[in-house]
């Protein structure tokens, strides 16, 4: 585990944890659907991004039946990957430009 190195990084980490906790609590209370359809995930994060996360094993497609049954994604799982992935990509790009 890598600890935040700056105050800004620390604040972003706290914000991310707070957002993910909120999603989890709202889902457990039944105020937020626990799953997104695959199409909803595509609309929110882009088809290429979602498919890449699936290929990399970061999120998992859930299909309850055969044939035309819908595919769903765990909301907290995809949100945590989105937060982590976006942060990591931002920091990599930021530090590349700083050097």
C-alpha positions as CSV (number, residue, x, y, z in Angstrom):
1,X,0.0,0.0,0.0
2,X,1.3,3.4,-0.9
3,X,0.5,6.3,1.5
4,X,-0.5,9.7,0.1
5,X,2.6,11.9,-0.4
6,X,0.9,15.3,-0.4
7,X,-2.0,17.0,1.3
8,X,-3.9,17.1,-2.1
9,X,-3.4,13.4,-2.6
10,X,-4.5,12.7,1.0
11,X,-7.7,14.8,0.5
12,X,-8.5,13.0,-2.8
13,X,-8.0,9.7,-1.0
14,X,-10.4,10.7,1.8
15,X,-12.9,11.9,-0.7
16,X,-12.7,8.6,-2.7
17,X,-13.2,6.5,0.4
18,X,-16.2,8.7,1.5
19,X,-17.8,8.4,-1.9
20,X,-17.4,4.6,-2.0
21,X,-18.7,4.2,1.5
22,X,-21.7,6.3,0.5
23,X,-22.5,4.0,-2.4
24,X,-22.2,1.0,-0.2
25,X,-24.4,2.4,2.5
26,X,-27.1,3.6,0.0
27,X,-27.1,0.2,-1.6
28,X,-27.4,-1.7,1.7
29,X,-30.3,0.6,2.6
30,X,-32.1,-0.1,-0.6
31,X,-31.9,3.5,-1.8
32,X,-29.6,2.7,-4.7
33,X,-29.7,-0.3,-7.0
34,X,-26.8,-2.6,-6.2
35,X,-26.1,-3.4,-9.9
36,X,-25.8,-1.5,-13.1
37,X,-26.8,-3.0,-16.4
38,X,-23.9,-3.4,-18.8
39,X,-25.4,-0.7,-21.0
40,X,-25.6,1.7,-18.0
41,X,-22.0,1.0,-17.2
42,X,-21.1,1.7,-20.9
43,X,-22.9,5.0,-20.7
44,X,-21.2,6.0,-17.5
45,X,-17.7,5.0,-18.2
46,X,-17.4,4.2,-21.9
47,X,-17.6,0.8,-23.6
48,X,-13.9,0.5,-24.2
49,X,-13.1,1.4,-20.5
50,X,-15.6,-1.1,-19.1
51,X,-14.5,-3.9,-21.5
52,X,-10.8,-3.2,-20.5
53,X,-11.6,-3.4,-16.8
54,X,-13.4,-6.7,-17.4
55,X,-10.4,-8.1,-19.4
56,X,-8.0,-7.0,-16.7
57,X,-10.2,-8.8,-14.1
58,X,-10.9,-5.5,-12.2
59,X,-14.7,-5.9,-12.5
60,X,-16.8,-9.0,-13.2
61,X,-19.9,-9.4,-15.5
62,X,-22.8,-11.2,-13.8
63,X,-25.1,-13.1,-16.1
64,X,-27.9,-15.0,-14.4
65,X,-29.1,-17.1,-17.3
66,X,-28.2,-18.3,-20.8
67,X,-28.9,-16.7,-24.1
68,X,-30.4,-13.2,-24.0
69,X,-30.4,-12.8,-20.2
70,X,-29.1,-9.3,-19.2
71,X,-25.6,-8.7,-17.9
72,X,-25.0,-6.7,-14.8
73,X,-22.1,-5.2,-12.9
74,X,-21.8,-4.6,-9.2
75,X,-22.1,-0.9,-8.6
76,X,-19.7,-0.6,-5.7
77,X,-17.1,-2.7,-7.6
78,X,-17.2,-0.6,-10.7
79,X,-17.2,2.7,-8.7
80,X,-14.2,1.6,-6.7
81,X,-12.3,0.7,-9.9
82,X,-13.4,3.9,-11.6
83,X,-12.1,6.0,-8.6
84,X,-8.9,4.1,-8.3
85,X,-8.2,3.8,-12.0
86,X,-8.9,7.5,-12.7
87,X,-6.7,8.6,-9.8
88,X,-3.9,6.4,-10.9
89,X,-4.1,7.5,-14.5
90,X,-4.2,11.2,-13.4
91,X,-1.2,10.8,-11.1
92,X,0.8,9.0,-13.8
93,X,0.0,11.7,-16.4
94,X,0.7,14.5,-13.8
95,X,4.0,13.2,-12.8
96,X,5.1,12.4,-16.4
97,X,4.6,16.1,-17.2
98,X,6.4,17.2,-14.0
99,X,9.6,15.3,-14.9
